[in-house]
Amino acid sequence: MPGTMPLTSVAMRGQEIGEVGIELLRTELTDAVATHRHVAVTLQPELVIRESTVGR
């Protein structure tokens, strides 16, 4: 189609996000206040190249 731009998207895995969130919450609820520490979590996104962009 003339004038259209193919799309590529980033998939964020909902199950992985939920599992990590539950584990962080469980740790918050069970660890003693004296041992509390903040944790930064970086999840690896997945680049989804749609068929319309292959070979361009």
C-alpha positions, 0 to 999 in steps of 0.5 A, spaced: 500 500 500 502 506 498 503 511 503 503 506 509 508 504 514 510 497 516 509 496 524 514 493 528 512 492 536 515 490 542 512 484 546 512 485 554 510 478 557 505 479 561 506 472 565 513 474 566 511 481 569 506 478 574 511 472 576 516 478 578 511 482 581 508 477 585 515 475 588 517 482 589 511 483 593 512 476 597 519 478 599 516 485 601 511 482 606 515 476 609 522 480 610 524 483 616 524 491 616 531 491 618 533 487 612 528 491 607 532 493 601 529 496 594 530 492 588 530 494 581 528 489 576 529 490 568 525 485 564 528 483 557 522 485 552 522 481 545 522 485 538 516 482 534 518 484 527 511 483 523 511 480 516 510 486 513 517 489 515 521 483 513 526 484 507 525 492 507 
